[in-house]
């Protein structure tokens, strides 16, 4: 055991977690106030961006990013990323310099304060148990993209239990192909070690976000969505090596 760990353990539970809860509630409140007044405006996105950064800072998570120079800030993208831990959400919010909408599982809508804030912000919920509702949710995501926003999705559908990349689902890729919008693969590395699934103990350290070159979906035919999914997944995996 490292000499500083007992001090961090006390700080973690008695200081960092209470601060994190307060930050989350305040962010949800400000989002619910600002989003209806200034929909899709950078000001309404400001609370969530700083929430992501502060949550990483209070738990001593250092974030490294690379690859954003590949992107055009005037372009809408479909960002697809692997999902290693809850801290992926904070990293994406804090360090992706685009206004975007999440495509998230329906269960998150039920979280007090957080769920209503996400609804207010225009994020899209996917009910995976209802194929028709899931399709309608993807149509809503398409509407956001046509408004100039980007979309972020974890195509694995849930956090990894092993640290490895799970099989990608096709929804985000079909959406990108239908709208002819570029897909941006993102690799998040280090989150699994920072906060493992079914654990509440956050381990200080580094999370790296690698933003890969955008994929032009126009080079894939309508019957080649499986190839697009496979190629994107391989690119995401390459960032973990």
N, C-alpha and C positions, 0 to 999 in steps of 0.2 A: 504493500500500500504506500502511495506517495505521501510525503509528509504533510502536504497541503490539503489532502483529501478530507480529513475530519472538519476542517474549517469550511471547505466548499460544501460539504454535506449539510452543515448548519445553514449556510447562506442559501443553498439551493431550496430548502424547504421553508425556511422562515422569512426569507427576503425575496428571492427571485420569483418563486411561484406566486406569492401574494401580489407582487408588482405586475407579473404577467396577467393575472386574472383581472386586475384593475385596468390595465392597458387594453385588454380584450373588450371589456365592457364599455370603456370610453370610446374605443374605435367603432364598436357596433353602434353606439348612440350617435356619434357624429356622422357616421355613414347614413343612418336612417334620417338624419336631419338634412344633410347636404345633397344626397342623391336625388330626392324628388325636386329640389330647387334647381340644382345644376347637374342634370343627367349627362353623363359622358364628358363632363368637364374635368380638367386636371385637378381642380380644387377639391372636387368630391372624391377623387382617388387618393388625395394626399394623406388622409388618416390611415388608410390601409397600408400604404407604402411605408410610412414611418412605424407603424405597428410591426411590420415584418422586420425592419432593421432593428428596432429596439428589443424585440423578443430574442433576436440572435445575440445582441450585445449583452443583455442581462444574464444570459446563460453562457457567456464567454465562447460563443460560436463565431469563428472567423470565416468570412465568406470570400472566396476567390472566384473571379469571373474571367472568362476569355471568350472571344468570338463575336462580340456584339458589333464589331466593325464590319461583319458580313451583312448587316441588316440596313434596310432603308426605313427611316423613321416615318416616312409618309405612306408606307405600305402596310396593308393588313396581312396578318399571318395566322396560321394555325400552328401554335406551339404544342409539341408533344414531348413529354418527358417521362423518364422512369420515376418510380415513386418508392423511396426508401424509408421515409419517416415523416412524422407530422411536421418536422422542421422544413421539409421541402416547400410547404405552403408559405412559410415566412420568407424563405429565400426567394421564391418566385415573386411574391409581393414586393419585397424590398429591393430587388435588383434587376427585374425586367423593366426597362425604361419605356414601356408602352402602356397605353390604356387598354385593358383587356377584360374579358368576361370569362369566368371559370365555367367549365362544364363539369358538374360534380354530382356525386351520388345523392339520391333523393333523401336518404336518411339524415344528411347534414341539415336539411331544412327544419328538422325537429329540435335542433339545439337552441335552448333559450337565448335570446338576444342575437346570437350569431346567425341563426336561420333567418329571422326577419330582416337583419341587416343585409344578408346576401340577396334576399328577394328585392329589397329596396334598391340595391346596387345593380340589379338586372342580371345577376348570374343565373345560369341555366342548370336546372336539376334533372337528372336522368333517373327514371324509375326502371331499373333493369328487370324487374319482375313483370313489366307490362310493355310488350314490344311496340304497341301503338303509341303509348305515351312517350316511350323512348324516341320513337321516330319524330313525334311532334316537338320534342325537346331539341333535337338536332335541327329542325326547321327554324326554331327560335335562335339557335346559335348562328344559323345562316343569315338571319335578319340582322344580327349584331355585326356580322362581318360585312354585310352590304352597307352598313352605316359608317364604316371606316374603323370599327374596333377590331382588335385581335381576339383570339380565343385561346385559352390554355386548357389542356386536358391531359390527364394521366391515363393513357390507353390500356394500361394493365388492369385498371378498374379498382385496384386496391393496393395497399402497401405490400412490398415483398416480405416474405417471412425468412428469407435466406440471404438477402443482399444481392441476389442475382436478378436479372431482368426476366419478368414473366411474359407470357404470350400477350401480344397486343391485340386489342379488339379493333374492329374495322370502322366503327362509326365516324371517327374524326377524319379518317382518310377518304371515305366516301363523300363526306361534306366538302373537303378540300378539292376533290376531283370535280364535284358538281359545280363549284363556284370558280374553279380554275385558280385557286389561291395557293401560294407556296406553303409548304410544310417546313417548319423549322424544328429539327430534332434537337433536344436538349438532354445532356447527361448530367445528372446530379450524383456526385460521388462523396461519400463520407457521412451522409445522413444516417445510414443504417448503424454506424458505430456511435453516432451522437445520441440516438434515441431508438432503441429497438422496439419492435412491435410488442404490445402488452406490457410495456415498461413505462414508468413515469420518471425515471431517473435520467436526467440529461447529462451527458458526458462532454465536457469542454473539448474543443478541437476545431478542425477545419472542415468546411463543406465547399466543394468545388463545383461551380456551374460552368459547363462547357457548352457553348452555343455553336452548333455545327452549321455548315453551309446550307442555305435554304434549298429545298428540293422542288424543282419545277414539275408539278404534277402533269403538265401537258405532254410530257414525254412518255406517259403511261396511257395506254388505251383504256376504254371503259371496262373492258374485261380483264384488266391487269391490276386490279386493286390489291389482290393478294401479293403480287410482286412489290407493290409500293409499301405495303405493311412490312413485308419481310426486309426490304432494303432499309427502311427507316429504323427498324428494330436493330439491325446489324450495326448501323451507324451509332445508335445510342449505346449499344454494348461496347463498341470500340473505345468509347470514352472512359470505360471502367478498367481498361487494361493498363 
